[in-house]
Amino acid sequence: MKVYNYMEDIVSDELEKLLGSAGDICKCQKCRLDMAAWALNRLPPQYIVTEKGRVFTKLNEQNIQFQVDILREVTKAILNISRNPKH
């Protein structure tokens, strides 16, 4: 296994959930990547190198503050990028 930022998976999953219920905003691949990058730049990385690290990080996802922080930043990313798409 290589060094991997597990936060990318977390943000991607949350982004897909929120975009599924989002109204009339652009959901093209470019906007989705911009939204993910925007959120990831504002959240702490969760680097893992082993399966044990993945499990530990997965357990940390159950922390309410962790969930709130991710929801907040992904929501902000959607709002900011949808107001100013780069295409």
DOVOBA-780542 format. One line per field, with one value per residue: residue number from 1; residue in three letters; chain; x negated, y negated, z negated of N, C-alpha, C in turn. Coordinates in steps of 0.02 Angstrom, whole numbers, plus 50000, padded with zeros to 5 digits. Layout:
k <- NUM / ... .
r <- ala / ... .
c <- A / ... .
n_xx <- X / ... .
n_yy <- Y / ... .
n_zz <- Z / ... .
ca_xx <- X / ... .
ca_yy <- Y / ... .
ca_zz <- Z / ... .
c_xx <- X / ... .
c_yy <- Y / ... .
c_zz <- Z / ... .
This chain:
k <- 1 / 2 / 3 / 4 / 5 / 6 / 7 / 8 / 9 / 10 / 11 / 12 / 13 / 14 / 15 / 16 / 17 / 18 / 19 / 20 / 21 / 22 / 23 / 24 / 25 / 26 / 27 / 28 / 29 / 30 / 31 / 32 / 33 / 34 / 35 / 36 / 37 / 38 / 39 / 40 / 41 / 42 / 43 / 44 / 45 / 46 / 47 / 48 / 49 / 50 / 51 / 52 / 53 / 54 / 55 / 56 / 57 / 58 / 59 / 60 / 61 / 62 / 63 / 64 / 65 / 66 / 67 / 68 / 69 / 70 / 71 / 72 / 73 / 74 / 75 / 76 / 77 / 78 / 79 / 80 / 81 / 82 / 83 / 84 / 85 / 86 / 87 .
r <- met / lys / val / tyr / asn / tyr / met / glu / asp / ile / val / ser / asp / glu / leu / glu / lys / leu / leu / gly / ser / ala / gly / asp / ile / cys / lys / cys / gln / lys / cys / arg / leu / asp / met / ala / ala / trp / ala / leu / asn / arg / leu / pro / pro / gln / tyr / ile / val / thr / glu / lys / gly / arg / val / phe / thr / lys / leu / asn / glu / gln / asn / ile / gln / phe / gln / val / asp / ile / leu / arg / glu / val / thr / lys / ala / ile / leu / asn / ile / ser / arg / asn / pro / lys / his .
c <- A / A / A / A / A / A / A / A / A / A / A / A / A / A / A / A / A / A / A / A / A / A / A / A / A / A / A / A / A / A / A / A / A / A / A / A / A / A / A / A / A / A / A / A / A / A / A / A / A / A / A / A / A / A / A / A / A / A / A / A / A / A / A / A / A / A / A / A / A / A / A / A / A / A / A / A / A / A / A / A / A / A / A / A / A / A / A .
n_xx <- 49958 / 49976 / 49936 / 50080 / 50209 / 50341 / 50444 / 50486 / 50573 / 50675 / 50721 / 50762 / 50867 / 50958 / 50981 / 51046 / 51164 / 51222 / 51232 / 51325 / 51446 / 51447 / 51502 / 51527 / 51385 / 51223 / 51157 / 51052 / 50901 / 50786 / 50830 / 50862 / 50735 / 50670 / 50746 / 50717 / 50578 / 50577 / 50639 / 50551 / 50434 / 50461 / 50481 / 50409 / 50280 / 50293 / 50188 / 50145 / 50061 / 50073 / 50185 / 50233 / 50222 / 50320 / 50435 / 50432 / 50448 / 50572 / 50650 / 50636 / 50718 / 50841 / 50848 / 50935 / 50900 / 50803 / 50882 / 50966 / 50874 / 50831 / 50953 / 50983 / 50875 / 50884 / 51011 / 50991 / 50899 / 50977 / 51069 / 50983 / 50913 / 51019 / 51071 / 50969 / 50920 / 50783 / 50786 .
n_yy <- 50059 / 49887 / 49720 / 49636 / 49516 / 49530 / 49444 / 49399 / 49498 / 49488 / 49356 / 49363 / 49458 / 49389 / 49276 / 49332 / 49376 / 49254 / 49183 / 49259 / 49219 / 49089 / 48936 / 48843 / 48841 / 48842 / 49000 / 49057 / 49149 / 49068 / 48966 / 49046 / 49097 / 48976 / 48938 / 49042 / 49023 / 48894 / 48916 / 49014 / 48940 / 48869 / 48953 / 49064 / 49176 / 49356 / 49462 / 49627 / 49785 / 49917 / 50058 / 50062 / 49929 / 49877 / 49933 / 49874 / 49739 / 49746 / 49776 / 49655 / 49576 / 49588 / 49496 / 49357 / 49220 / 49229 / 49272 / 49160 / 49060 / 49103 / 49103 / 48966 / 48906 / 48968 / 48927 / 48788 / 48788 / 48833 / 48727 / 48616 / 48652 / 48676 / 48549 / 48484 / 48557 / 48633 / 48649 .
n_zz <- 50000 / 50036 / 49977 / 49935 / 49944 / 49852 / 49830 / 49952 / 50000 / 49905 / 49923 / 50057 / 50050 / 49967 / 50044 / 50156 / 50095 / 50053 / 50174 / 50239 / 50187 / 50217 / 50291 / 50437 / 50495 / 50572 / 50605 / 50668 / 50712 / 50698 / 50610 / 50499 / 50464 / 50433 / 50322 / 50233 / 50218 / 50162 / 50037 / 49983 / 49968 / 49856 / 49753 / 49630 / 49682 / 49692 / 49686 / 49733 / 49723 / 49704 / 49687 / 49559 / 49521 / 49605 / 49548 / 49420 / 49455 / 49514 / 49402 / 49335 / 49410 / 49353 / 49254 / 49199 / 49213 / 49313 / 49421 / 49434 / 49468 / 49594 / 49666 / 49660 / 49732 / 49858 / 49897 / 49903 / 50007 / 50115 / 50125 / 50150 / 50270 / 50357 / 50370 / 50437 / 50561 / 50648 / 50784 .
ca_xx <- 50000 / 49940 / 49963 / 50142 / 50250 / 50408 / 50493 / 50512 / 50631 / 50727 / 50749 / 50795 / 50930 / 51002 / 50998 / 51096 / 51227 / 51251 / 51251 / 51385 / 51505 / 51438 / 51547 / 51505 / 51315 / 51183 / 51128 / 51005 / 50840 / 50741 / 50856 / 50855 / 50665 / 50657 / 50779 / 50678 / 50514 / 50591 / 50650 / 50490 / 50385 / 50483 / 50488 / 50344 / 50271 / 50295 / 50143 / 50141 / 50014 / 50089 / 50257 / 50247 / 50232 / 50385 / 50486 / 50430 / 50477 / 50644 / 50679 / 50636 / 50775 / 50900 / 50844 / 50985 / 50866 / 50772 / 50935 / 50989 / 50822 / 50833 / 51015 / 50976 / 50829 / 50910 / 51067 / 50961 / 50868 / 51031 / 51095 / 50933 / 50898 / 51079 / 51078 / 50915 / 50890 / 50723 / 50793 .
ca_yy <- 50000 / 49824 / 49667 / 49615 / 49470 / 49559 / 49390 / 49394 / 49543 / 49461 / 49297 / 49386 / 49488 / 49336 / 49234 / 49367 / 49375 / 49187 / 49164 / 49297 / 49182 / 49019 / 48911 / 48827 / 48819 / 48883 / 49059 / 49087 / 49176 / 49013 / 48935 / 49094 / 49097 / 48912 / 48940 / 49087 / 48990 / 48838 / 48944 / 49047 / 48889 / 48840 / 49007 / 49096 / 49240 / 49417 / 49507 / 49696 / 49827 / 49987 / 50072 / 50044 / 49857 / 49865 / 49950 / 49823 / 49678 / 49761 / 49768 / 49584 / 49547 / 49591 / 49437 / 49308 / 49159 / 49247 / 49271 / 49091 / 49023 / 49124 / 49078 / 48894 / 48887 / 48991 / 48882 / 48724 / 48799 / 48835 / 48659 / 48572 / 48672 / 48667 / 48477 / 48463 / 48614 / 48615 / 48670 .
ca_zz <- 50000 / 50038 / 49935 / 49965 / 49904 / 49846 / 49830 / 50020 / 50003 / 49862 / 49956 / 50117 / 50030 / 49942 / 50102 / 50196 / 50058 / 50054 / 50243 / 50257 / 50167 / 50234 / 50342 / 50505 / 50499 / 50618 / 50574 / 50715 / 50681 / 50680 / 50549 / 50444 / 50443 / 50400 / 50256 / 50191 / 50203 / 50117 / 49970 / 49959 / 49948 / 49793 / 49703 / 49616 / 49717 / 49652 / 49722 / 49709 / 49761 / 49691 / 49677 / 49489 / 49523 / 49636 / 49499 / 49368 / 49483 / 49522 / 49336 / 49320 / 49446 / 49309 / 49211 / 49222 / 49236 / 49376 / 49471 / 49442 / 49504 / 49664 / 49695 / 49666 / 49786 / 49923 / 49913 / 49925 / 50073 / 50164 / 50132 / 50182 / 50339 / 50398 / 50384 / 50481 / 50595 / 50687 / 50854 .
c_xx <- 49956 / 49969 / 50025 / 50181 / 50322 / 50462 / 50522 / 50574 / 50690 / 50761 / 50788 / 50864 / 50980 / 51026 / 51052 / 51164 / 51261 / 51271 / 51313 / 51449 / 51500 / 51484 / 51514 / 51435 / 51279 / 51151 / 51080 / 50942 / 50793 / 50764 / 50849 / 50783 / 50646 / 50686 / 50739 / 50612 / 50524 / 50599 / 50586 / 50437 / 50402 / 50492 / 50419 / 50338 / 50273 / 50254 / 50142 / 50090 / 50029 / 50164 / 50278 / 50260 / 50300 / 50441 / 50489 / 50463 / 50552 / 50680 / 50685 / 50694 / 50838 / 50902 / 50890 / 50950 / 50831 / 50822 / 50958 / 50938 / 50823 / 50895 / 51011 / 50933 / 50853 / 50969 / 51041 / 50931 / 50921 / 51057 / 51046 / 50920 / 50959 / 51092 / 51028 / 50884 / 50833 / 50726 / 50840 .
c_yy <- 49938 / 49776 / 49640 / 49569 / 49496 / 49506 / 49380 / 49438 / 49514 / 49402 / 49317 / 49416 / 49435 / 49291 / 49267 / 49367 / 49307 / 49165 / 49201 / 49260 / 49108 / 48999 / 48900 / 48797 / 48866 / 48940 / 49095 / 49110 / 49121 / 48980 / 48982 / 49096 / 49033 / 48911 / 48984 / 49054 / 48933 / 48864 / 48976 / 48997 / 48857 / 48891 / 49038 / 49162 / 49298 / 49469 / 49576 / 49733 / 49901 / 49996 / 50054 / 49968 / 49839 / 49878 / 49897 / 49758 / 49687 / 49753 / 49695 / 49548 / 49547 / 49532 / 49383 / 49245 / 49171 / 49244 / 49200 / 49051 / 49040 / 49097 / 49003 / 48875 / 48910 / 48946 / 48814 / 48731 / 48799 / 48764 / 48614 / 48589 / 48661 / 48594 / 48452 / 48523 / 48591 / 48638 / 48624 .
c_zz <- 50000 / 49987 / 49971 / 49918 / 49904 / 49846 / 49900 / 50028 / 49964 / 49896 / 50018 / 50101 / 50007 / 49999 / 50144 / 50162 / 50064 / 50124 / 50266 / 50240 / 50183 / 50291 / 50409 / 50505 / 50546 / 50579 / 50621 / 50678 / 50658 / 50615 / 50489 / 50418 / 50408 / 50330 / 50208 / 50170 / 50153 / 50045 / 49942 / 49936 / 49881 / 49737 / 49690 / 49654 / 49667 / 49690 / 49690 / 49752 / 49751 / 49685 / 49606 / 49485 / 49553 / 49586 / 49444 / 49393 / 49493 / 49456 / 49316 / 49355 / 49404 / 49261 / 49239 / 49248 / 49303 / 49433 / 49486 / 49482 / 49578 / 49698 / 49707 / 49726 / 49854 / 49944 / 49937 / 49994 / 50127 / 50177 / 50170 / 50254 / 50383 / 50413 / 50435 / 50517 / 50640 / 50759 / 50891 .
